[in-house]
């Protein structure tokens, strides 16, 4: 059985964000604008996405 994954895209710059939020973006592996990462769908990853929901998008497909 394949593991569930989620694709996350950084669509806003984290420059003006709080330091903890910038660390969450880095923890998701996002370093450049419009970069998309496919990550394992775990509660930890979902928590980081929820924390920086205003900086990232969950893309379909």
Secondary structure, DSSP 8 states (H G I E B T S, - for coil): ----EEEEEE-S--TTS-HHHHHHHHHTT--STT-EEEEE--HHHHHHHHHTTTTEEEE--
